[in-house]
Amino acid sequence: MSDSRTLALSIALIEQASVTPDDAECQPMMCDILEPLGFECETMQFEEVKNLWARKGTEGPLVCFAGHTDVVPTGPESNWQHPPFDATIKDGMLYGRGAADMKGSIAAFLAATERFVKNHPDHKGSIAYLITSDEEGPAKNGTRKVIKTLEERNEKIDMCIVGEPSSTKRCGDVIKNGRRGSLGAVMKVKGKQGHVAYPHLAKNPIHLAAPALAELAQEEWDQGNDFFPATSFQISNIQGGTGATNVIPGVVEIVFNFRFSTELTADDLKYRTQAILDKHGLDYEIEWNLSGEPFLTDHGSLVDAAVEAIKHVTDIETELSTAGGTSDGRFIAPTGAQVVELGPINATIHQVNEHVSIHDLEQLSLVYERILENLLTDKNA
């Protein structure tokens, strides 16, 4: 079944140059579509970030579509085969920045909602949209603050579909039903600056830190569980030195990150890390940044509805996964909501010549519509 509406909406959204944290005109465009369907649209502005909360209905359960209109920078546009904000169609593919991450998903949300409301005007429960322009950036004034506002007024999301590109080889082959936690740190290890020819008069912080870093890298933090791989520790940056080849630095800065499972908490990781550092007698300062706790949505109404919808539309058996990085689902799940991520193939996200299959977008929209039918009607699947 072809759904040119999904394609048309994808094109319209891609043509908005909404590089994070700019929404351009994406959210007003969405309001123009949602309000005639009976949605009340509320703009939540936090500093430079524009967010949209739109809701149709007052009863439960509340099923929410969540996503972001901001995209990562294009890089030099001369490297693209087609201008990144011109939404070019070629060989069944739609090219443009945000095609896969994640304007295509938003378009599929909208087209699915239009059809569902038309076919089921008296559906059960409520439908909502939580859309931000601060997902690809610091993620401080987007979904995080919208959720805080909703919590303060006791407005609860029961089930949430995040449109992040979850698929790998075929659209719908993977649903992300959880994510690992992310705990980052910036650590400064202090020594004493001096001349490389007189090391006895100096204390090289790189040398001092190396054994502790090796132990941290070799530590078995946990063994994971049925849903999550083992917790990992990775160093991403080390900076030290004055630029001169004959000077021992006085300080070294090390940036590292944990991606952790539900077997541990952020406090566990901080305590064990600092115990290792202290054991090596380091003089250090450390600044922690918890981007998100791990979350998991096990089999239940939302996961089962999504699995059935994918099977119904695509005739494939989907895989539940918690792999990959973080998403805004990490801000929604702690409220008690069931959360899944379901979107197109992620092979070209953040790349030059980002693109998505038009057929996949149309199927994705049908999957979203079927999920709504499974959750908000008495339809027997």
C-alpha positions in Angstrom: 0.0 0.0 0.0 1.4 3.4 -1.0 1.0 6.3 1.3 2.2 9.4 -0.5 1.1 11.5 2.5 4.0 10.2 4.5 6.4 11.1 1.7 5.0 14.6 1.3 5.3 15.3 5.0 8.8 13.9 5.1 9.8 16.2 2.3 8.2 19.3 4.0 10.0 18.6 7.2 13.4 17.9 5.6 13.2 21.2 3.8 13.3 23.0 7.1 16.9 23.6 8.0 16.4 22.8 11.7 20.0 22.3 12.8 20.1 21.8 16.6 18.7 23.6 18.6 16.7 25.4 15.9 13.2 24.0 15.1 12.8 26.3 12.1 9.1 25.9 11.3 8.7 22.2 11.9 6.6 22.3 15.0 4.2 25.0 13.7 3.8 22.8 10.6 2.9 19.9 12.9 0.4 22.0 14.8 -1.3 22.9 11.5 -1.8 19.2 10.9 -2.7 18.1 14.5 -5.1 20.8 15.5 -7.8 20.0 12.9 -7.7 16.4 14.2 -8.7 17.6 17.7 -5.3 18.0 19.3 -4.5 20.8 21.7 -1.0 22.1 20.9 1.1 23.7 23.6 4.5 25.2 22.9 7.0 24.8 25.8 9.9 27.2 25.3 12.9 26.7 27.6 15.7 29.1 26.8 16.5 28.8 23.1 14.7 25.4 22.7 11.2 25.1 21.3 9.2 22.0 22.4 5.7 20.8 21.4 3.3 19.0 23.6 0.1 18.1 21.7 -2.7 16.0 23.1 -6.0 14.6 21.9 -8.3 13.3 24.6 -8.3 13.3 28.4 -8.8 9.7 29.3 -6.3 6.9 29.7 -4.4 5.2 28.4 -2.2 8.0 27.0 -0.2 6.8 24.0 2.6 9.3 23.1 4.7 9.7 19.9 8.0 11.2 20.9 10.8 12.6 18.7 12.9 15.5 17.7 12.9 18.0 14.8 16.5 19.1 15.2 19.2 17.5 13.1 23.0 17.4 13.3 25.0 19.8 11.1 25.5 18.8 7.5 29.2 19.4 7.3 30.4 20.8 4.0 27.4 20.7 1.7 29.7 20.3 -1.3 30.3 16.7 -0.1 26.7 15.8 -0.6 25.4 14.4 -3.8 22.2 16.4 -3.3 21.7 19.6 -1.2 21.0 18.3 2.3 17.8 20.3 2.8 16.3 19.8 -0.7 14.8 16.4 0.0 15.8 14.6 -3.2 14.1 11.4 -4.4 16.3 9.0 -6.3 16.0 5.2 -6.9 13.3 4.8 -4.3 15.3 6.6 -1.7 14.6 10.0 0.0 17.8 11.9 0.6 18.3 14.8 3.0 19.5 15.6 6.5 17.0 14.2 8.9 15.5 11.7 6.5 16.3 8.8 8.8 17.0 10.7 12.0 14.2 11.5 12.5 12.0 13.6 10.3 10.8 10.5 8.4 9.5 9.0 11.6 7.7 12.2 12.5 6.1 12.2 9.1 5.1 8.6 9.6 3.6 9.5 13.0 1.5 12.2 11.5 0.2 10.3 8.5 -0.6 7.3 10.8 -2.5 9.6 13.2 -4.5 11.2 10.5 -5.7 7.9 9.2 -6.3 6.5 12.7 -8.4 9.4 13.8 -10.4 9.4 10.6 -11.1 5.7 10.9 -11.7 5.7 14.6 -13.1 9.1 15.7 -14.4 7.6 18.9 -11.2 5.7 19.9 -10.3 4.9 23.5 -7.8 6.8 25.5 -5.7 9.7 24.4 -2.9 10.4 21.8 0.0 12.8 22.4 3.1 14.2 20.7 6.2 15.2 22.6 8.5 16.8 20.2 11.7 18.7 20.9 14.4 20.6 19.0 17.1 19.7 21.6 17.9 16.0 21.2 21.0 16.2 19.0 22.5 18.9 21.3 22.9 19.1 25.1 19.4 17.7 25.7 19.0 19.9 28.7 16.0 22.1 27.6 14.1 19.6 25.6 12.3 16.4 26.6 13.9 16.4 30.0 12.1 19.7 30.9 8.9 18.9 29.2 8.6 15.7 31.3 9.4 17.7 34.4 6.5 20.1 33.5 4.1 17.2 32.9 5.1 15.5 36.1 4.5 18.7 38.1 0.9 18.8 36.8 0.5 15.1 37.2 0.0 14.4 33.5 1.2 10.8 32.9 2.3 9.1 29.7 1.3 5.4 29.8 3.0 4.3 26.7 5.5 6.0 24.4 6.8 5.3 20.9 10.1 7.1 20.2 10.8 7.4 16.5 14.5 6.9 16.7 15.9 4.8 13.8 16.1 1.4 15.4 16.1 -0.9 12.4 19.3 -2.4 11.0 18.7 -4.4 7.8 14.9 -4.3 7.3 12.4 -1.7 8.6 11.0 -3.1 11.8 13.6 -5.8 12.4 14.7 -4.3 15.7 12.7 -2.6 18.5 14.7 -0.9 21.2 12.9 -1.7 24.4 15.6 -0.3 26.7 18.9 1.5 26.8 22.0 1.3 28.8 22.8 4.1 31.2 25.5 6.7 30.3 27.8 8.1 33.0 30.6 10.4 31.8 33.5 12.0 33.7 36.1 14.6 33.2 39.1 13.9 35.5 42.2 16.0 36.1 45.2 14.3 37.6 47.7 16.6 39.1 51.5 16.3 39.2 54.4 18.7 39.1 55.7 20.3 36.0 59.4 20.1 35.3 62.1 19.4 32.7 62.2 16.0 31.0 65.9 15.8 31.8 65.3 16.1 35.5 62.4 13.8 36.2 63.4 13.5 39.9 62.4 17.1 40.3 59.0 16.7 38.7 55.9 14.4 39.0 54.5 13.3 35.7 50.7 13.0 36.0 50.5 10.9 32.9 52.8 8.3 34.3 51.0 8.4 37.7 47.6 8.0 36.1 48.5 5.2 33.7 48.3 2.2 36.1 45.0 3.4 37.5 43.6 3.8 34.0 44.8 0.3 33.1 43.0 -1.1 36.1 39.8 0.7 35.3 40.0 -0.6 31.7 40.5 -4.2 32.9 37.9 -4.1 35.6 34.9 -6.4 35.3 32.1 -4.1 36.4 29.4 -6.7 36.0 28.4 -9.5 33.6 25.3 -7.9 32.2 22.0 -9.8 32.2 19.5 -11.3 29.8 18.7 -7.8 28.5 22.0 -5.9 28.7 25.6 -6.5 27.8 28.2 -6.1 30.5 29.0 -2.6 31.6 31.8 -1.0 29.6 34.5 1.7 30.5 36.0 3.7 27.6 38.5 6.6 27.6 37.6 9.0 24.8 40.1 11.8 25.4 43.5 12.4 27.1 45.0 15.9 27.1 48.3 16.8 28.7 51.4 18.8 28.1 52.4 22.3 27.1 53.2 21.5 23.5 56.9 21.6 24.2 58.8 18.3 23.9 61.0 18.9 26.9 58.5 19.8 29.5 56.8 17.3 31.9 53.2 18.5 32.3 51.7 19.5 35.6 48.3 18.1 34.9 46.6 15.6 32.6 42.9 15.7 31.7 41.1 12.4 31.0 37.6 12.0 29.7 35.9 8.7 30.0 32.5 7.1 29.9 30.5 4.2 31.3 27.7 2.5 29.4 26.1 0.5 32.1 23.4 -2.1 32.7 20.7 -2.4 35.3 23.1 -4.5 37.3 24.7 -1.3 38.6 23.7 2.2 39.6 25.6 5.4 38.8 26.6 5.7 42.4 28.1 2.2 42.4 30.3 3.2 39.4 31.4 6.4 41.1 32.3 4.6 44.3 34.2 1.8 42.6 36.1 4.2 40.3 37.1 6.5 43.1 38.3 3.5 45.2 40.6 2.5 42.4 41.9 6.0 41.9 42.5 6.4 45.7 44.3 3.0 45.8 46.8 4.4 43.4 47.3 7.5 45.5 46.4 10.0 42.8 45.8 13.7 43.4 42.8 14.2 41.2 39.6 16.1 40.7 36.6 14.5 38.9 33.4 15.9 37.5 30.6 13.4 36.8 27.8 13.8 34.3 24.9 11.3 34.4 23.3 11.5 30.9 20.7 8.8 31.8 19.9 5.8 33.9 19.4 2.4 32.2 15.8 1.5 31.5 13.9 -1.5 30.2 10.4 -2.1 29.0 9.7 -5.8 29.2 6.9 -7.7 27.3 3.5 -6.0 28.0 0.8 -4.0 26.2 3.2 -1.7 24.3 5.9 -4.2 23.3 3.3 -6.8 22.4 1.3 -4.2 20.3 4.5 -3.2 18.5 5.7 -6.7 17.8 2.2 -7.7 16.4 2.0 -4.5 14.3 5.4 -5.2 12.7 4.4 -8.8 12.0 1.1 -7.7 10.5 2.5 -5.1 8.2 5.9 -6.5 7.2 5.6 -10.2 8.0 8.9 -10.3 9.9 9.7 -11.3 13.4 11.2 -8.3 15.3 14.1 -8.5 17.7 14.1 -6.7 21.1 17.3 -4.9 21.8 18.9 -2.6 24.3 22.1 -1.9 22.2 23.2 1.5 21.0 23.5 4.9 22.5 21.1 7.0 24.5 17.8 8.5 23.4 15.2 10.8 24.9 13.5 7.7 26.1 15.8 7.9 29.1 13.8 10.9 30.3 10.4 9.4 29.8 10.9 5.8 31.2 11.6 6.9 34.8 8.1 8.3 35.1 6.8 4.7 34.8 5.9 4.9 31.2 6.4 1.9 28.9 8.8 3.0 26.2 10.0 1.6 22.9 12.0 3.0 20.1 10.9 2.1 16.6 12.0 3.7 13.4 13.7 3.3 10.0 17.1 1.8 9.2 19.9 3.6 10.9 22.7 2.9 8.4 23.2 6.5 7.2 22.2 8.6 10.2 24.5 11.6 10.9 26.4 10.8 7.6 26.8 12.7 4.4 24.0 11.7 2.0 21.7 10.5 4.7 18.8 8.7 3.2 15.9 6.4 3.8 13.8 4.1 1.7 10.4 5.6 0.8 8.8 2.2 0.9 10.2 1.8 4.5 8.7 5.1 5.6 5.3 4.1 4.2 5.5 0.7 6.0 6.6 2.4 9.2 3.5 4.7 9.1 1.3 1.6 8.7 3.0 0.0 11.7 2.4 3.1 13.8 -1.3 3.1 12.8 -1.6 -0.6 13.7 0.0 0.1 17.1 -2.7 2.7 17.8 -5.4 0.3 16.7 -4.0 -2.4 19.0 -3.9 -0.1 22.0 -6.8 2.3 21.5 -9.5 0.2 19.9 -11.3 -3.0 20.6 -10.0 -4.5 17.4 -8.9 -8.1 17.7 -5.4 -8.4 16.3 
